[in-house]
Amino acid sequence: MTTTTRDLVVGIDVGGTKTAVLVSDRFGAVAARAVGPTALGAPDVVVERIAVAVEGALSEAGATIADIAAIGVGVPGRVDPASGVVTLAVNLGWHDLPLGSRLAERLGAPTVLENDVRAAALGLHRRRVFGAVESLAFLAIGTGISSGVVLDGLLHRGANGLAGEIGHVIIEPDGTQCACGNRGCFETVAAGPALISRTLAGWGAGGNGRDGAAHAESDVTRVREIGAAAVYAAAAAGDPVARDVVDAAGRAIAWGIHLLALAYDVERIVIGGGVSHAGDAFMTPVRLQLDRYRASSSLAAEVLLPDLVQLLPAGADAGAWGAVTIARESLGLGSESLGLGSELPALALQGREVGHV
Amino acid sequence: MTTTTRDLVVGIDVGGTKTAVLVSDRFGAVAARAVGPTALGAPDVVVERIAVAVEGALSEAGATIADIAAIGVGVPGRVDPASGVVTLAVNLGWHDLPLGSRLAERLGAPTVLENDVRAAALGLHRRRVFGAVESLAFLAIGTGISSGVVLDGLLHRGANGLAGEIGHVIIEPDGTQCACGNRGCFETVAAGPALISRTLAGWGAGGNGRDGAAHAESDVTRVREIGAAAVYAAAAAGDPVARDVVDAAGRAIAWGIHLLALAYDVERIVIGGGVSHAGDAFMTPVRLQLDRYRASSSLAAEVLLPDLVQLLPAGADAGAWGAVTIARESLGLGSESLGLGSELPALALQGREVGHV
């Protein structure tokens, strides 16, 4: 006779292309992982695909659904945690999808939902990845730009669930049209699609750009297919157009960090998301501009403390850990049960890239 | 024999030129008011001047210091509420002034300090001036620009006491030099000194400006002496330079409101401060720009709900009520003791202008 103790939790990070599943025990130790393609469109297919990925991970862990205390799902879009409904996830084509109840029904375990960036912020805070702090903002730069904010240890969602949507603060009043309808939003300068379109526009359609240089069709193809990473690579290789684009993005991201610091005055601003995976190439222009702010303004120096800005390593699995975290919180498990004390060092980052943004 | 019940609280709003004192009973009814000039510089003079104003107000209320349970002070600058020290109040010339302990000693009642804009935000929230909301931002536009933010019913101060300092978010990267050291801060476009200097620069030193019109020396003098209000008056009278300045300020303030809405997603953004006392002349360009945002973006329309933005009437005494509020909170008195229930209408605004910014 087996006794099921329901001492596992499942975190599901739904990304634009991949869905990552992480099975963890109640103390935060990894029991299993799985990654599968994200299903777009029809609710039945979406639910079934996620359920199959979860079952695969459970079987890898030698467990069954009877061992699961709770499931957490991070979704790149707007969700209503209270009802478990994905209100709108543009990039996934999901609209008013009751993902929470559908998954709970299909898998037979309580399921909670949260916006992926918010869940990641909460996970980074609870796991003390960047120290035991009261407040933290996670700035995710990928297809779009948004932030998740933990203040006084609590996730701040806002009155309409829109808190932290700083990707739509306007940085260039007469700038590029944004998907939101306004012009010159932060996203139109520094998100992945902006980096790609600005580079391609600079190079010119035929590969002969404003820099007068000829660009091989392969360069253009690489940027189209690989995206922002190829723009950073081109900039590193000395391409002047890509360099301008990357520098402008870096200045904009520093501006956004300064904005977050002044608005929230958090202890940590963690930078993540697909675009940030370019690592040093990504951070160098950001750091340069932050240093300029600090050098010219004592207020900026005071609010932009040296430990404030942290780059999340590409393999940090912040999305999946965030999903595990919201599952744990739904069970009333705080960071205490992770066995963390303020004397203990921060947990090491575990895992690999899941492309949570 | 008289029994002293210590059932009064005192709120002191230290403004750049005037200091307002408000004596209130524990239920929020006004017992007395007084206004006196703010003393700059020497700590002894500062403390004595405030103490005399408090004693004057108490005597008007037929009370003595023995009736006072707590004193709250709102200061236009950086304060450390825990130690009662004014770290820096540039416009008052105060630096590391232990105002809390000095006043407590001189007057013989416990004294708490807070930044004036934060105290005002808390007061507006607790008194339900704009309804019983969980979250509220108070955007004060005067000599500088800053905001005080109440989230989930709690004042949000930030890790370094700098939360809400959005006057230094950069709006014009190559703009005017700001007092903080950086260029193009929000303050350099929309705060009082910016309105004045931009108008005078537009008119030209001799009264003949870029608009080709001759400006009477009296116009220039009025702007120099009255300040932003004279700029709004000139704009209303059709002066093209003043109109441009006022329109640019209005667009910037709408931008700041949009920023606050996206960052915090609060239920109310209340606009106050000396510059806002121009009323309709001040708000019309702001509302126009907010409407433009709403018209072009459904996200903006969703976050900029019709009830979101509220203009504080010039006579609202938000600063003095804020100071009363922090005194009440130091006694553990919440809004319940104000006799407010969710069924009750919002308290009417009381009092007159004290120029809290």
Interface residues (C-beta under 8 A of the other chain):
Chain A: V133 E134 S135 L151 D152 L154 H156 R157 G158 A159 N160 G161 L162 A163 G164 E165 I166 H168 V169 I170 P173 C178 C180 G181 N182 R183 R251 W255 H258 L259 L260 A261 L262 A263 Y264 D265 V266 E267 Y293 S296 S297 S298 L299 A300 E302 V303 L305
Chain B: V133 E134 S135 L151 D152 L154 H156 R157 G158 A159 N160 G161 L162 A163 G164 E165 I166 H168 V169 I170 P173 C178 C180 G181 N182 R183 R251 W255 H258 L259 L260 A261 L262 A263 Y264 D265 V266 E267 Y293 S296 S297 S298 L299 A300 E302 V303 L305
